[in-house]
Structure formats: structure tokens, C-alpha cells
């Protein structure tokens, strides 16, 4: 019985290797784009191939990165009427692309000291893990748009990007929090 299962596993492994070879041959003209996309954390060779197969390499068909993100179905939704929020479900988009992006986003959030991990942790604390992972997938697709459009490799902004960007806002928020707690603080520039 075990020998039967092992033979079946070997046959499936051979079929997967054959399919990988065929996909590699079919993606010959797009090797540069695939290798460019694999510089982004979380995007494996297979995930980069899926991205190229789904969106192509010609970014002129999308007027902006926001159009691509909307088409893929990973953009946030705001359904509000008379101050009442009705739904925050994301819309349906390209199912293979969305699934691949979310899977790659989970992998990207595990890279320490990266912008994508910092973004995930920042949003997860306020909105939850599922909303945060969609935001990371959104950022990855936006970065892929500009990488393919301009032909440049991925440049990570670092995990301290949000701390440097929002320095004044964080200072105001923390001072207000201290005032709310009843503490009087004098602020001097360092």
C-alpha cells in the first residue's frame, strides 16, 4: 500500500516538474520582469510569474497604480451614507492575483526590519490582521506597478519609515495623552 502511494507521489512530482519547465519556456520573454519582481520580499519565483501572467508587463493599460489595485480587488472600500458605515468588504477582483498577493503579503510580513512588516503591525493593532494583510498586498501591488513601469528593483523604506514620517503627529498625540492623564509637560526641542 505504501509503495502505491510513493509511486503516485513520484508521478505527481514529475508532472509538476514538467509543468514548471513548460511555464519557464512560455515565460521566456518575461524573465527580466519576473527577476525584477523577485527582488521584493515575499514574492517567490512562482508568485512573480503569477503576477506577470495576470497583469502583464505593459503598465500603460492602467492609468495609475490605483487603477491596477482597484482592478485586482485589493483596494479598501468605503460604503457610507448619512454618516453610517454599511460595508467594508472588498470587491471581487482577479481571484488568482488576489490570492497570490495575500499569500505573498503573509510571507513579506515575516521579514524583520522591513517596511511591509512595519505597515502590517501598525494597521493590525487598529484594524485587525485581515485588513492589515490586504493593506500590505495593496502596497506590494503598487510597488510592482512602479517596478514594472520604470524597470527598477524594489527599494525597502525600512521599519522606521512611519516613525520618521509622523514625528510631529506622534509628538502631538503623546502630549495630548499626557494632558488627558493630568500631567503637565514642558516641551523643548532637542
C-alpha positions in Angstrom: 0.0 0.0 0.0 2.8 2.4 0.9 4.6 1.6 -2.3 1.5 2.5 -4.3 1.3 5.9 -2.6 5.0 6.6 -3.1 4.7 5.8 -6.8 1.8 8.2 -7.0 3.8 10.9 -5.3 6.7 10.4 -7.7 4.4 10.6 -10.7 2.9 13.9 -9.3 6.3 15.3 -8.7 7.4 14.5 -12.2 4.2 16.2 -13.6 4.9 19.3 -11.5 8.5 19.5 -12.8 7.2 19.1 -16.4 4.7 21.9 -15.9 7.3 24.1 -14.3 9.6 23.6 -17.3 6.8 24.4 -19.7 5.9 27.6 -17.8 9.5 28.6 -17.8 9.7 28.2 -21.5 6.5 30.1 -22.1 7.7 33.0 -19.8 11.0 33.3 -21.7 10.3 36.9 -23.0 9.2 37.9 -19.5 12.2 36.7 -17.5 13.5 40.2 -16.8 10.2 41.2 -15.3 10.0 38.1 -13.2 13.5 38.6 -11.9 12.8 42.2 -11.2 9.7 41.3 -9.1 11.5 38.7 -7.1 13.6 41.5 -5.5 10.5 42.3 -3.4 10.3 40.4 -0.1 7.6 37.8 -0.1 7.5 37.3 -3.8 8.9 34.0 -4.9 9.6 33.0 -8.4 6.2 31.3 -8.7 4.4 34.3 -7.3 6.2 36.7 -9.6 5.2 34.5 -12.6 1.6 34.7 -11.5 1.8 38.5 -11.2 3.3 38.8 -14.7 0.7 36.3 -16.1 -2.2 38.2 -14.6 -1.2 41.9 -15.1 1.4 41.6 -17.9 4.5 43.8 -18.2 2.9 46.7 -20.0 1.7 49.2 -17.4 0.3 51.7 -19.9 -3.0 49.9 -19.9 -3.5 51.2 -16.3 -3.6 55.0 -16.0 -2.2 54.8 -12.4 -1.3 52.3 -9.7 -4.7 53.0 -8.1 -6.5 51.7 -11.2 -4.4 48.5 -11.1 -5.1 48.0 -7.4 -8.8 48.6 -7.9 -8.9 46.1 -10.8 -7.2 43.5 -8.7 -9.7 44.0 -5.9 -7.3 44.7 -3.1 -8.3 48.3 -2.6 -10.2 49.4 0.6 -13.9 50.1 0.3 -15.9 52.8 2.0 -19.6 52.4 1.7 -21.0 55.2 3.8 -24.3 57.0 3.6 -25.6 59.7 6.0 -22.6 59.1 8.3 -23.4 55.4 8.7 -20.9 52.8 7.5 -22.6 50.0 5.7 -19.9 47.7 4.4 -16.1 47.4 4.3 -16.0 44.2 2.3 -13.5 44.3 -0.6 -14.9 43.9 -4.0 -14.3 40.9 -6.2 -11.3 41.2 -8.5 -8.9 38.9 -10.2 -9.1 35.8 -8.0 -5.7 34.3 -8.8 -4.0 37.6 -8.4 -5.6 38.5 -5.1 -4.9 35.1 -3.6 -1.3 35.2 -4.7 -0.8 38.7 -3.4 -2.3 37.9 0.0 -0.1 34.8 0.2 3.0 36.8 -0.7 2.0 39.5 1.8 1.9 37.0 4.6 5.4 35.9 3.6 6.6 39.5 3.3 5.4 40.4 6.8 7.8 37.9 8.3 10.9 39.7 7.1 12.3 41.6 10.0 13.1 45.4 9.8 11.1 45.9 6.6 8.6 48.5 5.6 5.9 45.9 4.9 6.2 44.3 8.3 6.0 47.7 10.0 3.0 48.6 7.9 1.3 45.3 8.9 2.0 45.7 12.6 0.8 49.3 12.6 -2.5 48.5 10.9 -3.0 45.2 12.7 -3.1 46.9 16.1 -6.0 49.2 14.9 -8.0 47.2 12.3 -7.0 43.5 12.7 -4.8 41.1 10.8 -7.1 40.6 7.8 -7.4 44.3 7.0 -3.7 44.7 7.6 -2.7 41.9 5.2 -4.9 43.4 2.5 -3.1 46.8 3.0 0.2 45.1 2.6 -1.0 43.3 -0.5 -2.1 46.7 -1.8 1.3 48.2 -1.1 3.0 45.2 -2.8 0.9 45.6 -6.0 1.5 49.3 -6.0 5.3 48.7 -5.8 5.1 46.1 -8.5 3.3 48.6 -10.8 6.1 51.1 -10.4 8.8 48.5 -10.7 7.4 47.2 -14.0 6.6 50.6 -15.3 10.1 52.1 -14.5 12.2 48.9 -14.7 13.7 49.4 -11.2 14.3 47.0 -8.4 12.4 47.1 -5.1 13.7 49.6 -2.6 12.6 49.0 1.0 11.8 52.1 3.1 12.8 50.4 6.3 10.9 49.7 9.5 11.4 53.2 10.9 9.7 54.9 7.9 6.4 55.6 9.8 8.2 56.8 12.9 10.2 59.4 10.9 7.3 60.4 8.7 4.8 61.1 11.5 7.2 62.6 14.1 5.3 65.8 14.7 1.9 64.0 14.7 3.2 61.4 17.2 4.5 64.2 19.4 1.2 66.0 19.5 -0.7 62.8 20.2 1.5 61.8 23.1 1.4 65.3 24.6 -2.4 65.3 24.4 -2.4 61.8 26.0 -0.3 63.1 28.9 -2.6 66.1 29.3 -5.6 63.8 29.5 -3.8 61.8 32.2 -3.3 65.1 34.2 0.4 65.5 33.7 1.8 68.9 32.8 4.8 68.7 30.5 7.1 71.4 29.1 8.4 70.6 25.6 11.9 71.7 24.5 13.4 70.9 21.1 16.4 68.6 21.3 
